[in-house]
Amino acid sequence: MNSPVSSSQLAHPVALGRPVAGAIDPITFAVIKNGMDAIVDEIAYTVIRTARSEIVKDVMDYSAAICDRHGEMVAQAKTIAQHLGAIPEAMASIRAQYGDSMRAGDAIILNDPYMGGMHLPDIFMFVPFFYRDEIEGYCVVICHHTDVGGRVPGSNASDSTEIFQEGLRLPPLKLYEAGKMNDALERLISLNVRVPDRVLGDLKAQYAGAQVGARELARLFERYGRDTARQYWAELLSYAERMAREEIRRWPKGTFRFTDYIDDDGLSGAPIPINVAITVHEDRVSVDYEGSAAQVKAAINSTLSYTKSCTYLSVRCALKGDIPNNAGVFRCIDVHAPAGSVLNPRQPAAVAARALTGYRVFDAMLGCLAQIVPDRIPAAGEGGNTVICLSGRRADETPFIIVDMICGAWGARPNADGIEAITNASQNLSNTPVETLEAQHPVRVESYELVADSCGAGRWRGGLGIRRSYRVLANETFMQLRADRMKFPPYGLAGGEPARVAENLLGETGAQTRLPAKTTCWLAQGDLVTHLQPGGGGYGNPLEREPERVARDVWNEKITALFARERHRVVVDPVTGKLDMAATAALRGA
């Protein structure tokens, strides 16, 4: 949503309606700001229209941004914000490798987590934008690719123990030179991935989107000129920084702490604490993860770039919505994550499933921010998406890889219930449509529904979790399943109760085997796998929820009459859904 720009917030407002030398005109500023937002969204729309894989065009696991000539992000698309805070470190690697040697039509890719990347399936692409033979910025597109090789299909297993098992590791390399794809690199990628048509197709979609961005930026520079465009881009960053600092000045000062947990890494069984301490200074915050778990053997370690990205995102969520989403906000946030920890691992730690740890960073950050700005922060959501990867061969022996990300539920808000069947608040993903999965792969989705009673109770209840089940139709299928929140449920706030924990089940109803949160196994034709996600935590005292709201939830089958009685002390007829106010008053009085 575009917001009005006040001249009082700009560095050099016009004086008496007449522009002065070096002045920032509020109208021109607003036009350029909104124009940049439109351009970066057009990059994103181009990618989604031209991508080949479901993970991009249906799940929408991708991001787009525009950086200035110094590599600072000046605009981001309405895509996955979790990715974008990693751009500074990736950009530093790109510029260190290529510097001024880049030319128009070049595209540099990178996925190495230890050179600014996040995990190997997320391939960054940087396309320099030139205006009259001089670099003025970069169009950046990040896509999660269906497969980048490695020991398991999908390249996303949580039980890998070193990065060398996880797939093709790409330092900064030119995939395109002067508009032509590098033949040697194309053949190298094609040989090392299981579904080269999808991977190369998505890489070409990234390039197409970036080219659209470069074209539109050239028009913007042609309209305003190099000096003016540079001036307003710099002001976009300064404007966001000033607004963020001004708001932080109103926050209570001091150090605030919170700890949340990942159940385990799937190998050791030991819980993994994420400790966060936020110190609010005069006009900035510092975030310290000292005391968090040491890096683990399994692949849930989070690279430093990703930890920083999730931290920036969390603070941004607590700020007002009219602050521009750019690197100016990053200037107000200092991040420390101890080297050798699960949030800043040393090579060659495995990191493929690092998103899970990023979600818990987000939850821990929100738990801490709830002490600072309690009127803005919801209870914990479902804990991040669950990833189920099914792979094998069709009847005609062609390979298939399903990377399905199940989202999700929000925790209750300070003034409203949580939301169900929605992306986690740290993402912008979508559940893969059932029709798409069934039409393209040998699988049948037999349930996709909300789970009654999965929410945390409160004055405002959390959103409900999702049940999703998959019937295997191929002769033999390999499954990787990454879930969490089986031991540590999503927390409630202000007296709200935690949500129900997750479950993984194998088999038919009544004869099901429980699976661990993180597992890999072979499935036979006809096997049924079911995942039940947690809901969101509750907010406020459950006994303060209006009986009419509780009865409506029972009538809508979001909660049972038993849940209403036990958690809210509200009596509702389980058949008719009718509220018994007299019995409710007596029960609550007791």
C-alpha positions as CSV (number, residue, x, y, z in Angstrom):
1,M,0.0,0.0,0.0
2,N,1.5,3.3,-1.0
3,S,1.7,6.0,1.6
4,P,1.7,9.7,1.4
5,V,5.0,11.5,1.8
6,S,5.3,14.4,4.1
7,S,7.8,17.2,3.1
8,S,8.7,17.5,6.7
9,Q,10.2,14.0,6.6
10,L,12.4,14.7,3.6
11,A,16.0,15.9,3.8
12,H,15.5,19.0,1.6
13,P,11.8,20.1,1.2
14,V,10.9,22.7,-1.3
15,A,10.9,26.3,0.1
16,L,7.8,28.3,-0.6
17,G,6.9,26.0,-3.5
18,R,10.1,26.8,-5.4
19,P,12.7,24.1,-5.8
20,V,16.1,25.1,-4.5
21,A,19.5,23.7,-5.5
22,G,19.8,20.0,-4.4
23,A,16.2,20.1,-3.1
24,I,14.1,17.0,-2.8
25,D,10.6,17.7,-4.2
26,P,8.0,15.7,-2.2
27,I,5.9,15.1,-5.3
28,T,8.8,13.9,-7.4
29,F,10.0,11.8,-4.4
30,A,6.5,10.1,-4.2
31,V,6.4,9.4,-7.9
32,I,9.9,7.9,-8.0
33,K,9.2,5.9,-4.8
34,N,6.0,4.4,-6.2
35,G,7.6,3.9,-9.6
36,M,10.3,1.9,-8.0
37,D,7.7,-0.3,-6.2
38,A,5.9,-0.8,-9.5
39,I,9.1,-1.8,-11.4
40,V,10.3,-4.3,-8.8
41,D,6.8,-5.9,-8.7
42,E,6.9,-6.1,-12.5
43,I,10.1,-8.0,-12.2
44,A,8.4,-10.4,-9.8
45,Y,5.3,-10.8,-12.0
46,T,7.5,-11.6,-15.0
47,V,9.3,-14.4,-13.0
48,I,6.0,-16.0,-11.9
49,R,4.6,-15.8,-15.5
50,T,7.6,-17.5,-17.0
51,A,8.8,-19.9,-14.4
52,R,8.7,-23.7,-15.0
53,S,8.4,-25.2,-11.5
54,E,5.6,-25.3,-9.0
55,I,7.9,-24.2,-6.2
56,V,8.2,-20.8,-8.0
57,K,5.0,-20.3,-9.9
58,D,2.6,-21.9,-7.4
59,V,4.3,-21.9,-4.0
60,M,5.9,-18.5,-4.9
61,D,9.2,-19.2,-3.2
62,Y,11.2,-16.4,-4.8
63,S,12.1,-12.8,-4.3
64,A,13.0,-9.7,-6.3
65,A,14.7,-6.5,-5.4
66,I,16.5,-3.5,-6.9
67,C,19.9,-2.3,-5.6
68,D,21.7,1.0,-6.3
69,R,25.2,1.2,-7.7
70,H,26.7,0.7,-4.2
71,G,24.7,-2.5,-3.8
72,E,22.2,-1.2,-1.3
73,M,18.6,-2.4,-1.7
74,V,16.4,0.5,-2.6
75,A,13.2,-1.4,-3.4
76,Q,11.8,-4.9,-2.8
77,A,8.9,-6.7,-4.4
78,K,5.9,-8.2,-2.5
79,T,7.7,-11.5,-2.3
80,I,9.5,-13.4,0.4
81,A,11.0,-10.8,2.8
82,Q,13.1,-13.5,4.5
83,H,15.4,-13.6,1.5
84,L,16.1,-10.0,1.0
85,G,18.1,-9.1,4.1
86,A,20.7,-11.6,2.8
87,I,21.4,-9.4,-0.3
88,P,24.1,-7.2,1.3
89,E,26.4,-10.1,2.0
90,A,25.7,-11.8,-1.4
91,M,26.2,-8.5,-3.2
92,A,29.6,-8.0,-1.4
93,S,30.8,-11.3,-2.9
94,I,29.5,-10.4,-6.4
95,R,31.2,-7.0,-6.3
96,A,34.4,-8.4,-4.9
97,Q,34.6,-11.0,-7.7
98,Y,33.6,-8.9,-10.7
99,G,33.9,-5.2,-9.6
100,D,33.8,-3.0,-12.7
101,S,34.2,-5.9,-15.2
102,M,30.4,-6.4,-15.5
103,R,28.8,-5.5,-18.8
104,A,25.3,-4.9,-20.1
105,G,23.4,-8.2,-20.5
106,D,25.6,-10.0,-17.8
107,A,23.9,-12.1,-15.1
108,I,25.9,-13.4,-12.1
109,I,24.6,-16.3,-10.1
110,L,25.5,-17.4,-6.6
111,N,24.2,-19.9,-4.1
112,D,27.1,-20.7,-1.8
113,P,25.9,-20.2,1.8
114,Y,29.4,-19.2,2.9
115,M,29.7,-16.5,0.3
116,G,26.5,-14.6,1.2
117,G,23.9,-17.2,0.0
118,M,21.4,-18.9,2.2
119,H,21.1,-22.6,1.1
120,L,22.0,-24.2,-2.2
121,P,18.4,-24.4,-3.7
122,D,18.2,-20.6,-3.4
123,I,20.1,-19.3,-6.4
124,F,20.7,-15.5,-6.4
125,M,20.9,-13.7,-9.8
126,F,22.3,-10.2,-10.1
127,V,21.9,-8.4,-13.3
128,P,23.7,-5.0,-13.5
129,F,21.7,-2.1,-14.9
130,F,23.6,0.3,-17.1
131,Y,22.7,3.9,-18.1
132,R,25.0,5.4,-20.7
133,D,27.7,2.8,-20.2
134,E,27.9,3.2,-16.4
135,I,26.5,0.8,-13.8
136,E,23.7,2.5,-11.9
137,G,22.2,-0.5,-10.0
138,Y,21.3,-4.1,-10.0
139,C,18.2,-6.1,-10.5
140,V,18.2,-9.1,-8.1
141,V,16.0,-12.2,-8.3
142,I,16.3,-15.1,-5.9
143,C,14.5,-18.4,-6.7
144,H,14.2,-21.6,-4.8
145,H,15.0,-24.3,-7.4
146,T,13.4,-27.7,-7.4
147,D,16.7,-29.5,-7.3
148,V,20.4,-28.6,-7.3
149,G,21.8,-32.1,-7.1
150,G,23.3,-33.7,-4.0
151,R,22.5,-36.9,-2.1
152,V,18.7,-36.5,-2.2
153,P,16.1,-35.2,-4.7
154,G,15.1,-31.7,-3.9
155,S,18.5,-30.9,-2.2
156,N,16.7,-29.9,0.9
157,A,17.2,-32.8,3.4
158,S,17.5,-32.0,7.0
159,D,19.6,-35.1,7.8
160,S,22.6,-34.1,5.6
161,T,25.7,-33.6,7.8
162,E,28.0,-31.4,5.6
163,I,27.4,-29.0,2.8
164,F,29.2,-31.3,0.3
165,Q,26.2,-33.6,0.4
166,E,23.7,-30.9,-0.4
167,G,24.2,-30.2,-4.1
168,L,26.0,-28.0,-6.6
169,R,27.8,-25.2,-4.9
170,L,28.1,-22.0,-7.0
171,P,30.4,-19.2,-6.2
172,P,29.8,-15.9,-8.1
173,L,29.7,-17.0,-11.8
174,K,28.5,-15.4,-15.0
175,L,25.6,-17.4,-16.2
176,Y,24.9,-14.8,-19.0
177,E,27.6,-12.8,-20.7
178,A,26.4,-9.9,-22.9
179,G,23.0,-11.5,-23.1
180,K,24.2,-15.0,-24.0
181,M,24.0,-17.9,-21.7
182,N,27.4,-19.4,-20.8
183,D,27.4,-22.8,-22.6
184,A,29.9,-24.5,-20.3
185,L,28.0,-23.4,-17.1
186,E,24.7,-24.4,-18.6
187,R,26.0,-27.9,-19.4
188,L,27.5,-28.2,-15.9
189,I,24.3,-27.3,-14.2
190,S,22.2,-29.5,-16.5
191,L,24.4,-32.5,-15.7
192,N,24.3,-32.1,-11.9
193,V,20.5,-31.6,-11.3
194,R,17.8,-34.2,-11.6
195,V,15.2,-32.0,-13.4
196,P,17.4,-29.7,-15.7
197,D,14.4,-28.5,-17.7
198,R,12.8,-27.0,-14.6
199,V,16.0,-25.6,-13.2
200,L,17.3,-24.0,-16.4
201,G,13.7,-22.8,-17.1
202,D,13.6,-21.0,-13.8
203,L,17.0,-19.5,-14.3
204,K,15.9,-18.1,-17.6
205,A,12.7,-16.8,-15.9
206,Q,15.0,-15.0,-13.4
207,Y,16.9,-13.4,-16.2
208,A,13.8,-12.4,-18.0
209,G,12.4,-10.7,-14.9
210,A,15.7,-8.9,-14.4
211,Q,15.8,-7.7,-18.0
212,V,12.3,-6.2,-17.6
213,G,13.6,-4.4,-14.5
214,A,16.6,-3.0,-16.4
215,R,14.4,-1.8,-19.2
216,E,12.1,0.1,-16.9
217,L,14.9,1.6,-14.9
218,A,16.4,2.9,-18.1
219,R,13.2,4.7,-18.7
220,L,13.2,6.2,-15.2
221,F,16.8,7.4,-15.6
222,E,16.0,8.8,-19.1
223,R,13.1,10.7,-17.6
224,Y,14.9,12.2,-14.6
225,G,18.5,12.1,-15.6
226,R,21.4,10.4,-13.8
227,D,22.1,13.0,-11.1
228,T,18.4,13.4,-10.1
229,A,17.7,9.6,-10.1
230,R,20.8,9.0,-7.9
231,Q,19.8,11.8,-5.6
232,Y,16.3,10.4,-5.1
233,W,17.5,6.8,-4.7
234,A,19.9,7.9,-1.9
235,E,17.0,9.9,-0.3
236,L,14.8,6.7,-0.4
237,L,17.3,5.0,1.8
238,S,17.8,8.0,4.1
239,Y,14.0,8.5,4.4
240,A,13.5,4.9,5.5
241,E,16.3,5.2,8.0
242,R,15.0,8.5,9.5
243,M,11.5,7.1,9.8
244,A,12.7,3.9,11.5
245,R,15.0,5.8,13.9
246,E,12.2,8.2,14.8
247,E,9.9,5.4,15.7
248,I,12.6,3.5,17.7
249,R,13.1,6.7,19.7
250,R,9.5,6.1,21.1
251,W,10.3,2.6,22.2
252,P,11.1,1.9,25.9
253,K,14.9,1.7,26.4
254,G,16.7,-1.3,27.9
255,T,17.4,-4.9,27.1
256,F,14.6,-7.4,26.6
257,R,15.1,-11.2,26.3
258,F,13.2,-14.2,25.0
259,T,14.0,-17.9,24.3
260,D,12.3,-20.2,22.0
261,Y,13.2,-23.7,20.9
262,I,13.5,-26.0,17.9
263,D,12.5,-29.5,18.9
264,D,15.8,-31.1,17.8
265,D,17.9,-31.5,14.7
266,G,16.5,-34.9,13.8
267,L,19.7,-36.7,14.8
268,S,20.5,-36.1,18.4
269,G,17.0,-35.5,20.0
270,A,18.3,-32.6,22.1
271,P,16.3,-29.3,22.1
272,I,17.9,-26.4,20.3
273,P,17.5,-23.0,22.1
274,I,17.3,-19.7,20.3
275,N,18.2,-17.0,22.7
276,V,17.6,-13.4,21.7
277,A,18.4,-10.2,23.6
278,I,17.2,-6.9,22.0
279,T,18.7,-3.7,23.4
280,V,16.9,-0.5,22.5
281,H,19.2,2.4,22.3
282,E,18.3,6.0,21.5
283,D,17.4,5.5,17.9
284,R,18.6,2.0,17.0
285,V,18.5,-1.5,18.2
286,S,21.1,-4.2,18.7
287,V,20.2,-7.9,18.6
288,D,22.4,-10.4,20.3
289,Y,22.0,-14.2,20.0
290,E,24.6,-15.1,22.6
291,G,23.6,-18.3,24.4
292,S,21.9,-19.9,21.4
293,A,22.8,-23.5,20.6
294,A,26.1,-24.4,19.0
295,Q,26.0,-25.5,15.4
296,V,24.4,-28.9,15.0
297,K,25.3,-31.9,12.9
298,A,22.1,-31.9,10.9
299,A,21.3,-29.4,8.1
300,I,19.2,-26.9,10.1
301,N,22.1,-24.5,10.7
302,S,21.3,-20.9,9.6
303,T,23.9,-19.0,7.7
304,L,24.8,-15.6,9.1
305,S,23.3,-13.8,6.1
306,Y,20.0,-15.6,6.7
307,T,20.0,-14.9,10.4
308,K,20.5,-11.3,9.7
309,S,17.7,-11.3,7.1
310,C,15.2,-12.8,9.6
311,T,16.3,-10.3,12.3
312,Y,15.8,-7.3,10.0
313,L,12.4,-8.7,9.0
314,S,11.3,-9.2,12.6
315,V,12.2,-5.6,13.5
316,R,10.5,-4.3,10.4
317,C,7.3,-6.1,11.3
318,A,7.2,-4.1,14.6
319,L,7.6,-0.8,12.8
320,K,4.8,1.2,11.1
321,G,3.7,0.0,7.7
322,D,4.4,3.3,5.9
323,I,8.2,3.0,6.2
324,P,9.7,2.0,2.9
325,N,11.0,-1.5,2.7
326,N,14.7,-0.9,1.8
327,A,18.2,-1.2,3.3
328,G,17.8,2.2,5.1
329,V,15.9,0.2,7.8
330,F,18.9,-2.2,8.1
331,R,21.1,0.8,9.2
332,C,19.2,0.9,12.5
333,I,19.8,-2.7,13.4
334,D,23.0,-4.3,14.6
335,V,23.2,-8.1,14.7
336,H,25.6,-10.4,16.6
337,A,25.4,-14.2,16.2
338,P,28.3,-16.1,17.8
339,A,30.6,-17.9,15.3
340,G,30.1,-21.6,15.5
341,S,26.5,-21.3,16.6
342,V,23.4,-22.7,14.9
343,L,22.9,-19.1,13.7
344,N,26.4,-18.6,12.3
345,P,28.0,-22.0,11.6
346,R,31.5,-22.7,10.4
347,Q,32.2,-24.6,7.2
348,P,31.4,-27.2,6.2
349,A,28.2,-27.3,8.3
350,A,25.1,-28.4,6.4
351,V,22.4,-25.7,6.0
352,A,19.9,-27.1,3.5
353,A,16.9,-26.9,6.0
354,R,18.0,-23.6,7.5
355,A,14.5,-22.1,7.0
356,L,13.3,-23.9,10.0
357,T,15.8,-22.1,12.2
358,G,14.9,-18.9,10.5
359,Y,11.3,-19.3,11.5
360,R,12.3,-19.9,15.1
361,V,14.5,-16.8,15.0
362,F,11.4,-14.9,13.9
363,D,9.3,-16.4,16.7
364,A,12.0,-15.6,19.3
365,M,12.3,-12.1,18.0
366,L,8.6,-11.5,18.1
367,G,8.4,-12.9,21.7
368,C,11.1,-10.3,22.6
369,L,9.4,-7.5,20.6
370,A,6.1,-8.2,22.4
371,Q,7.7,-6.8,25.5
372,I,8.6,-3.6,23.7
373,V,5.6,-2.9,21.5
374,P,2.9,-5.3,22.9
375,D,0.1,-3.6,21.0
376,R,1.6,-4.7,17.6
377,I,2.9,-8.2,18.1
378,P,0.8,-11.4,17.7
379,A,1.3,-14.7,19.5
380,A,3.4,-17.4,17.8
381,G,2.2,-18.8,14.5
382,E,2.4,-22.4,13.4
383,G,6.2,-22.3,13.5
384,G,6.9,-22.0,9.8
385,N,6.0,-24.1,6.9
386,T,6.4,-27.9,6.9
387,V,8.3,-29.2,3.8
388,I,7.4,-32.5,2.4
389,C,9.5,-33.7,-0.6
390,L,8.3,-36.7,-2.6
391,S,10.4,-38.0,-5.4
392,G,10.7,-41.0,-7.7
393,R,9.8,-42.0,-11.2
394,R,6.6,-42.1,-13.2
395,A,5.3,-45.1,-15.1
396,D,7.3,-43.8,-18.2
397,E,10.5,-43.6,-16.1
398,T,10.7,-39.8,-16.2
399,P,11.7,-38.4,-12.8
400,F,9.4,-36.3,-10.6
401,I,10.2,-34.2,-7.6
402,I,7.4,-32.6,-5.4
403,V,8.6,-29.9,-3.0
404,D,5.4,-29.0,-1.1
405,M,5.4,-26.3,1.6
406,I,2.4,-26.5,3.9
407,C,1.4,-23.1,5.3
408,G,0.0,-22.2,7.9
409,A,-1.7,-20.3,10.7
410,W,-1.0,-17.0,12.5
411,G,-1.2,-16.5,16.2
412,A,-3.9,-14.4,17.8
413,R,-3.4,-10.7,17.5
414,P,-3.8,-8.1,20.4
415,N,-7.2,-7.2,19.0
416,A,-8.3,-10.1,16.7
417,D,-8.2,-13.8,16.2
418,G,-5.4,-15.4,14.3
419,I,-5.8,-16.3,10.7
420,E,-5.8,-19.8,9.2
421,A,-4.7,-21.2,5.8
422,I,-2.3,-18.3,5.3
423,T,1.4,-18.0,4.8
424,N,3.6,-17.6,7.8
425,A,4.0,-13.9,8.6
426,S,7.7,-14.1,7.8
427,Q,7.0,-15.3,4.3
428,N,4.8,-14.7,1.3
429,L,4.2,-18.3,0.2
430,S,1.2,-20.2,-1.0
431,N,0.1,-23.8,-0.6
432,T,0.4,-25.8,-3.9
433,P,-3.0,-26.2,-5.4
434,V,-4.2,-29.8,-5.1
435,E,-5.1,-29.9,-8.8
436,T,-1.6,-28.9,-9.8
437,L,0.0,-31.6,-7.7
438,E,-2.3,-34.4,-8.9
439,A,-2.2,-33.3,-12.6
440,Q,1.6,-33.3,-12.8
441,H,2.8,-36.0,-10.3
442,P,1.8,-39.5,-9.2
443,V,0.2,-38.5,-5.9
444,R,-3.3,-38.0,-4.7
445,V,-4.1,-35.4,-1.9
446,E,-6.8,-37.1,0.2
447,S,-7.3,-34.4,2.8
448,Y,-6.6,-30.7,2.9
449,E,-8.6,-29.2,5.8
450,L,-8.4,-27.2,9.0
451,V,-7.7,-29.1,12.2
452,A,-10.4,-28.5,14.9
453,D,-9.1,-27.5,18.4
454,S,-5.5,-26.9,17.1
455,C,-5.6,-23.3,18.0
456,G,-4.4,-21.8,21.2
457,A,-7.2,-20.5,23.4
458,G,-7.4,-16.9,24.5
459,R,-9.5,-13.8,24.6
460,W,-8.5,-13.9,20.9
461,R,-7.8,-17.5,19.7
462,G,-5.1,-18.5,17.3
463,G,-5.6,-19.6,13.7
464,L,-6.2,-23.3,13.1
465,G,-3.6,-25.6,11.7
466,I,-3.9,-27.6,8.5
467,R,-4.2,-31.3,7.9
468,R,-2.8,-32.4,4.5
469,S,-2.4,-36.1,3.4
470,Y,-0.7,-37.6,0.4
471,R,-1.5,-41.0,-1.2
472,V,1.5,-42.4,-3.1
473,L,0.7,-43.6,-6.6
474,A,4.2,-44.3,-7.9
475,N,5.7,-47.8,-7.5
476,E,8.3,-46.4,-5.1
477,T,8.7,-42.9,-3.6
478,F,11.4,-41.4,-1.5
479,M,10.1,-38.9,1.2
480,Q,11.8,-36.2,3.1
481,L,9.7,-34.6,5.7
482,R,10.8,-31.5,7.7
483,A,8.5,-30.4,10.5
484,D,8.8,-29.0,14.0
485,R,6.8,-27.8,17.0
486,M,6.1,-31.4,18.2
487,K,7.8,-30.8,21.6
488,F,7.6,-27.0,22.0
489,P,4.2,-25.7,20.9
490,P,3.6,-22.2,19.5
491,Y,3.4,-19.9,22.5
492,G,0.6,-17.6,23.5
493,L,0.9,-14.0,24.8
494,A,-0.7,-12.0,27.6
495,G,-2.3,-15.1,29.2
496,G,-3.1,-16.8,26.0
497,E,-2.6,-20.5,25.8
498,P,-0.2,-22.3,23.4
499,A,-1.5,-24.1,20.4
500,R,-1.6,-27.9,19.8
501,V,1.6,-29.5,18.6
502,A,2.3,-31.0,15.2
503,E,2.0,-34.6,14.1
504,N,3.3,-36.7,11.3
505,L,1.4,-40.0,10.6
506,L,1.9,-42.9,8.2
507,G,-0.9,-45.2,7.4
508,E,-4.7,-45.4,7.4
509,T,-6.9,-43.8,10.1
510,G,-7.0,-46.1,13.1
511,A,-3.8,-47.9,12.2
512,Q,-1.4,-45.0,11.9
513,T,2.3,-44.9,12.9
514,R,3.7,-41.7,14.3
515,L,6.8,-40.4,12.4
516,P,9.4,-38.1,13.9
517,A,9.4,-34.4,13.1
518,K,12.3,-34.8,10.6
519,T,12.5,-38.0,8.7
520,T,13.5,-39.6,5.4
521,C,12.1,-42.9,4.2
522,W,11.0,-45.0,1.2
523,L,7.2,-45.3,0.6
524,A,5.4,-48.0,-1.3
525,Q,2.6,-47.6,-3.7
526,G,-0.6,-46.9,-1.8
527,D,1.0,-45.6,1.3
528,L,-0.7,-42.6,3.0
529,V,1.3,-39.8,4.7
530,T,-0.5,-37.2,6.8
531,H,0.8,-34.0,8.4
532,L,-1.1,-32.0,11.0
533,Q,0.3,-28.6,11.6
534,P,0.0,-26.7,14.8
535,G,-2.3,-23.8,15.0
536,G,-1.4,-20.3,16.4
537,G,-1.0,-19.4,20.0
538,G,-3.8,-17.5,21.8
539,Y,-3.7,-13.9,23.1
540,G,-5.3,-12.8,26.4
541,N,-7.2,-14.7,29.1
542,P,-9.4,-17.4,27.5
543,L,-12.1,-16.7,30.1
544,E,-12.4,-13.2,28.7
545,R,-13.5,-14.4,25.3
546,E,-17.2,-13.6,24.6
547,P,-19.3,-16.7,24.9
548,E,-21.0,-15.8,21.6
549,R,-17.7,-16.0,19.8
550,V,-16.9,-19.3,21.4
551,A,-20.3,-20.7,20.3
552,R,-19.8,-19.4,16.8
553,D,-16.5,-21.3,16.6
554,V,-18.3,-24.5,17.7
555,W,-21.0,-24.0,15.1
556,N,-18.3,-23.5,12.4
557,E,-16.6,-26.7,13.7
558,K,-13.3,-24.8,14.4
559,I,-13.4,-26.0,18.0
560,T,-15.4,-28.7,19.7
561,A,-17.9,-28.3,22.5
562,L,-15.5,-30.0,24.7
563,F,-12.7,-27.5,23.9
564,A,-15.2,-24.7,24.5
565,R,-16.0,-26.1,27.9
566,E,-12.4,-26.9,29.0
567,R,-10.5,-24.0,27.6
568,H,-13.1,-21.2,27.8
569,R,-15.6,-22.5,30.4
570,V,-18.4,-22.0,27.8
571,V,-21.3,-24.5,27.5
572,V,-22.4,-25.1,24.0
573,D,-24.7,-27.9,22.7
574,P,-22.4,-30.1,20.6
575,V,-25.3,-31.0,18.2
576,T,-27.2,-27.7,17.8
577,G,-24.4,-25.3,18.6
578,K,-26.7,-23.4,20.9
579,L,-25.1,-21.4,23.7
580,D,-26.3,-22.1,27.2
581,M,-25.6,-18.8,29.0
582,A,-26.9,-19.9,32.4
583,A,-24.7,-22.9,32.5
584,T,-21.8,-20.8,31.2
585,A,-22.2,-18.2,33.9
586,A,-22.3,-20.9,36.5
587,L,-19.2,-22.7,35.1
588,R,-17.2,-19.4,34.8
589,G,-18.3,-18.4,38.3
590,A,-17.1,-21.6,39.7
